[in-house]
Each structure stands twice: as C-alpha cells, then as structure tokens.
Amino acid sequence: MAFQLYDYFRSSASYRVRIALNLKACDYVRHDISLVEGQQRSPEHLARNPQGYVPALDIGEAVLTQSLAIVEWLDATFPEPRLIPAEPLARARTMAQALLIACDIHPLNNLGVLRRLKDQFDADQAGRDDWYRHWVTQGFTALEAQAGDGAYLGGDAPGIADVFLVPQMFNARRLETPLEAFPKLVAIDARACAIPAFAAAHPDRVGPDLP
C-alpha cells in the first residue's frame, strides 16, 4: 500500500520527507496542502495533524507528523540506505547538524513567523527578507565550520543532515541569501541535488501546476 503524504511543494519540512521517501524507494502519493491558501487549518487537515502543519504521512496504521520524526521512522523501518549512523558519536554529530537546521534556522523563518512579523510588528517585505537571511547566514556559518572533508555532511554518502540541508539551501537561494561564505555547503548541495532521489523531490518537480 502506498503511503499518503500531505505536504506543500515549497515547505522545506515536506521537501525533507520527500527526499527521504525517495531515498528509501517508498511508494507514496502526494496531496498538496496549500499553506498560502490556509488549507493546513481546514478541519480535514487538523484531524490528521492537530498542529495544522505539513508534512503529515499516513502509513495506514497511524499518521506521522514532524519531519524529523518521520525521517527517523523511515530510517528505522527501511534501514537501507542508512541516514542516521548507528555508532553513538557519529549519530550525535549527524543529529546536531540536522537539528541546527530543523531547530535553529527553520522555525525562525517559517510562514507563521514571517506573517507575525508583518501583522504584529509592521515589518515590510524587505525587513522580513532581511530577518530570514540573518538566521540562515548565522546557521550556515556554524554548519560550514562543522562540515568535514567528505563529499556530504554525512560523509561519503548523504545522511539525514544532507536531507535537511538541501531544502534549506533551496529556500536560502529563493530569498537571495548570499552563499559565497559557504563553499563546502554549496558543493555538498550540488552533489546531493545530482542524486535522482533528491532531484525528484525538488519543489519545481512536484509543484501544483505540474502534471
């Protein structure tokens, strides 16, 4: 049975899950939940995910939420290719990189926060874009310093940190964030995006106007 993925094509959290599903060769059907139109707050979607967020992955016996939890479940259920190392120290380092993106960059820049900046603090578009770029730059500066000499953040093969990096790089470019200070991250992103499982998850490949 195919999994049912409720996501939004530009949501970086959803993008992560699409990459992981593709890497694990899982069969799934996408259902686009438009964040711009507020479909995430519909009663139907709130029944799936009371937070009103995407992604939500219906696996038949349950609906999984939160991209990190979904990717961890996929890695435990479909062990190959492994995305999270089994060795404790390697696991801790890899998860720290993924969490830097998932907890320190992404939450400050999601749609709800940007709308709050506009509605409560009267921040104009230029101000909101500057806010976005500030937190991406701060996070990427730390992540660049943590990147080793491997082809990927995960070493010789992409891991969970790379699964999280690629969507964040997409959004950084969309908001015209300067990336010259992050040559390792740019190179890692390019290598990962050349992998079919990553390429097939790209927002331009799954957007609502596409067949």
HELIX and SHEET records of a PDB file:
HELIX    1   1 SER A   12  LEU A   23  1                                  12    
HELIX    2   2 GLN A   39  ARG A   41  5                                   3    
HELIX    3   3 PRO A   43  ARG A   48  1                                   6    
HELIX    4   4 SER A   67  THR A   77  1                                  11    
HELIX    5   5 PRO A   88  LEU A   99  1                                  12    
HELIX    6   6 LEU A  100  ILE A  105  3                                   6    
HELIX    7   7 HIS A  106  ASN A  109  5                                   4    
HELIX    8   8 LEU A  111  PHE A  121  1                                  11    
HELIX    9   9 GLN A  125  GLN A  146  1                                  22    
HELIX   10  10 ILE A  160  ARG A  174  1                                  15    
HELIX   11  11 PRO A  183  CYS A  193  1                                  11    
HELIX   12  12 PRO A  196  ALA A  199  1                                   4    
HELIX   13  13 PRO A  203  VAL A  206  1                                   4    
SHEET    1   A 4 TYR A  28  ASP A  32  0                                        
SHEET    2   A 4 PHE A   3  ASP A   7  1                                        
SHEET    3   A 4 ALA A  56  ASP A  58 -1                                        
SHEET    4   A 4 VAL A  63  THR A  65 -1                                        
END                                                                             
